[in-house]
Amino acid sequence: MPRSSAASAPAPPPPVGALLRRYANKGEPLSCEPVTQGLLNHGYRLVTTRGDFFLKHHLDSDRETIRRQHRATRHLQAFGVPVAPPVEDADGGTVTVIGGRCYALHPWIEGRHRDGAQLTTAESRRLGALLGRVHTCLDRVMVDRATDPTDPADAGGPTDSANPADTYALIDELLTLARGRRPRDTFDVLAEHRLLERRTLLERHAHRRPPPVDEPATGWVHGDFHPLNLLYRGAEPAAIVDWDRLAVQPRAEEAVRAAAIFFVRPDGELELAKVRAYAGAYRRAAGAGAEELAAAVHRVWWERLNDFWILRWRYQLHDQRADPQFPAASALAVWWTREYEAVCEAFAA
């Protein structure tokens, strides 16, 4: 689930001249154009007399967190994982702080984003294998797990699931905001319908809330693996980008969340044949068992049933950038509940 951030505010122009002076032999700036895709951070295509680069303005991370992400991508590249590690400056650093803002320079990767509808079954299988490879390689290259503040093992107790009582209160709040919006449009009508529908589903399935998990099968994960963070060159992945959420989390849940984004149709159904190919390849590459995937499916299903991040952005934060995702995402929760057994079979059989 994407987080809200200052990315919705107008982007301050990057200090291109001052930044390039920190780098050796990167040339003089010719152009710097914002990259419009994506919801978080600010990105730019920087063209210089020496080539093209991706300039990233990190909004939410501190310098050491960004450096850890950079170290991870360098190590992953050594294992053959398609990534785009940062360019080192003249002093060997990868994070530049100017005016209190953190910037990083990466090579520009030519490629395009592809969602599940654009992938064949064989390509879906390769996608699952790629994510499994990412998880296994991260376990080999990340050596500071014991000190990671995002590790659930250090969070002081079991990992709990969403509480329906909190969700009912949120639904009531969002219903009030959706009904009171003026002028009211078709999105508001759909939002009201989905909120009422979801409350009924939650009342019917509240007894299926996942219990707290003392020791989930955790590992290092990308944290935001979806089509806008994967570039393809032809049929092959060229680079996994945006490692801002690199963290220790239940790894199989990332596999399920990613599939629910890649393979959701506009009507909210999952392409289960492609999910099956993807999940089987993921399990083999990550060494994950069917039981681990089935538990992840249940927890992510419950998470989706209780999640209203797009409506919170629209009605509470007055940010409509995610609105186009709502029809499919909201329909998916309903369809997944109805086809729960078929979804479990696709991931775990």
N, C-alpha and C positions, 0 to 999 in steps of 0.2 A: 504494500500500500504506500504510494508516494506521500511524503510529508510536505506540508506547506512550508514555504520559506520566503525569504525576501526576494526570490526570483520574480515575483509578480510586480515588484517595484521597477521603475525605469532604471535601466542599467547605466551606471556611470561609465564614461568612455575609458577604456583601458589606457594606461600610460605606456603606450607602445615604445616610444623613443627611449624612455628611461629603462624599460624592461630589456630591450634589445642590447643596450649598452652593457648589461650583465653577461651577455653571451658572446663567445668568440666566433667570428666567421659566419654569422647568420644574416649578414647583409643589412641593407637599409629598408625600412618599411615602404611598401607600395600601396597596400590597401589593408583594411581590417574591417571585415563585415560580420555582423552577428549571425550565429547559427540559430535558426528559429525553432528547430525541433527539440523536444525535451521540456520538462517541467521545472527542473531544479538547476541551480547554478547559472552562470552566464558563460557562453562559449562563443568564440570568434574564429573565423578563417583569416589568418594573418598571412599575407603574401609579401615576401621580401625579395630583394635582388638575388637571394641565394636559394629561394624555394618557398614552399607552402608549409604552414604549420597550423596546428590547432592550439589556440590560446584559451586557457580555462581560468576563469575567476571563481575560486572556491568561496562559497558564501558562509557555510556552516561549520567548517572544520578548522582546527588549529594546525599549526605548522607540523608538529610531530605526527599527528594523525595522517596528514597528507603524505609525509615522508614514508610512513609505514605502508601506505597504499602503493607508493612508488616502488619501494623495495620489493613488495609482493609481485608487481607486474614484471619487474626485471628478472626475478627468479622464475616466474612462470614462462617468460619468453625463453629462458635457457632450457626449459623442459619441452619447448615446442608448442606451447599454448599460444594461439593467435591473440596478441595484445599490442598495445601501442605505448611502451614505457616512455617516461618523460625525457626530454632533452636536457643534458647537464649543462650548467652555466660554466663560465670560465674558471670557477673555483670548485667545480665538481658537485655543486648543489643542484637540487631540482625544484625547490620552492623559493619564489621570489616574493618578498613582502615590501610593498610600496604603499605609503599612506595608510598603513594598518590593514591593507588588503592582501590576500594571498593569491598568487598567480603561478601557473605552471605552463610550460611550453611542451607540446607533443608533436611528433611528426603528423602531417596531414595524411589520413588514410582515405584513398579513393574507394568508394563502395556505396552500397545501398542497403536500406533496411528491408527485411522480408518478414512478413507475418506467416502464421501457419497455413493460411489459404494459398500462399505462394510456394509452399514447400511440398515436395512429393513425399510419399511414404518413406522412401529411402533417405531423403534429406531430413525428415523428421527423426529417423533413427540416428543419423549422424549428429543431429542437434542434442539428443539425449546423451549420446556417448561423449560429446564435447563437455556438457555440464558435469557429467560424472568424472571426467578427466580433470576438470577444474577443481572439483572438490578433493579428489585424491592428491593432486599436486599441491594444493594449498596446505593440506595436512603435512606435506613434506617440507614446504618452504617457510611456513610460519612457525617460528620458534618461541614466540612470546605469549602463547595462549594463557599461561598461568597468571599473567599480569594484565590481561585484557579486560577493561572495565565492562565490555559488553558480553562477557561470558556468563551464560545463565548460571553456571556453577558457582559464581561469585555473587549472585544476586540476592542471597540470603533466604532461599526457600524454593519450594517447587514452582515450576512454570504453570501458571493458571490460565484458564480460558475465559473468554468474555462472559460477563454476568448478564443474564437476560433482564434482570431488574434495571440495570444501568441502560441497557438498550431500549427498553420500553420508555424510559424517561427521555432519552435522546429522540426517539421517534415522535413523542408528543411535542417536543420543542421544534423539531424540523417540520412537522405538520403545521404548526402555528405559523412558522415563517413562510412555508410554501403557500398556504392559503391566504396569507396577508400580503403577498407580493403584488405590486402594481407597477406597470400593467402586467397582468397574468398571461403567460403564454403556454404553449403546448408542453414545454418541459415541466412547468409547474404542475400541470394536470397529471402528467406521467409520474412525477415525483410523489404526488399525493396518493395515486393509485398504488405505487410500489411500497410506500411506507405502510399503508393499511394492510396490504397483502403480506408484507414481511412480518408485521405484528401477529397476524393470524398464524403464519408458519411457525413463528417462535413459540407461541402459546401451545401449538400442537406438538412441537418437537423439543420443548424445554428439557424434558427428561433425558435427552440424548447429549446433554452438555458434557464435553470431555472432562474427565477427572484431572486434578493436578498431576503433573508428571515430575517425579523426583529426579530422574536421570534420563532425559531425552537423548536420543542418538545425535549428539551435536558434532559440529566440525566447522572449520572455516568455510564461509560461503561468500559469493559475490555480493549478495544482498539485494540486488535489483536487476535480475536477469530477465530481460524482456526484449521485444523486437527493436526498440529504439536504442538499446545498448549493445546491439550486435550488428556489425557491418559485414555484408557479403560482397565478395568480388566474384561474379558469376554464380556458380552453385556452391562455392566454398566460403566458409567464414573467414574474413580477413582480419577482424579485430573485435575483441570484447572490450568495451569502453565503460567509463564511468564506474569507478571502484569506490565511490564515496561511502558505501554502506558495507564495505568489507568488515565482517564481524564473525563471532562464534555464535551459531544458531543451529536449530535442528535442520540438518542438511536435506533430508527428504522433503521437508516442507517447502524448501526453496524449489525443489524439482516439481512439486505439485503446483505451487503458485505460478511458476514460469509456464507450465503447460496450460494453465487456466487463462493465461494472457495470450500466448502464442496461438492456441488452437480453438479459441472461442469464435463462433460464427456471429454475424450481426443479430441473429435471432436469439442468441444466448445459449445455444447448444454447443457442446464440445465435439470436435471431429474425433470420435473415439478410436477409429482405426489408426489415425496418426498418433494419438495419445498412446495407444498400445505399443506401437513401434518405438516411439520416443522413450516410454517408461521402461520397456524391456532393455533397451540399450543403456539407459541410465543405470539400471540395477546392476548390469554386468560390469560397467565401467567403474562404478562407485563401490562395488561389493556390498550393495544394500539388499536386504532380504525383502520378501513379499510382505512380511508382517510389519516391517518398518514403513513401507510405502502405504499400506492399508491404514496404519495409525495416522500417518501424515495426511492422507486424504480426509479422514474424519475430522482432524483438527482444522485443516484449511477450510473444509466445508462449513464448519461451525463459525469460523472466523468470518467467512463471506456472509453468512446468514446474519451476523451481528454488525457488519461493517457498512458505514455510510459516509466514507471519506469524501466522495465526490459531492454529495449534498452538503456536507459540512463546509467544504470549500465555497460552494455557491452561496449558501444562505448565511453562514456565520462569518466567513472571511471575505465575502463579496468577490470571489475569484472564480471566473467561469471557464478557465482554460481547460479543465478536465470534463466539462459538460458533454462533449461528443462521445466519451467513453461510457456514459451512464446507461443508455438503452441496453446495450449488450451485457454490461456488467450486472445490472439489476435483474435482467431476465435470467442470467446464468444461475443466480442463487436459487431461483424458483425451479428451473429445469434440473439442476444438480440434486435438489431435494427429492424431486420426483424420480430421477434416474440414479439414485444413490448407489444401488447395487451394481449397475452397469459401469458406473464411473470407477468404483472400487476394483471391479474385475479388470478394467482396462489398465489400471496402474499396477496391480499386484499379481495378476494371474500369470 
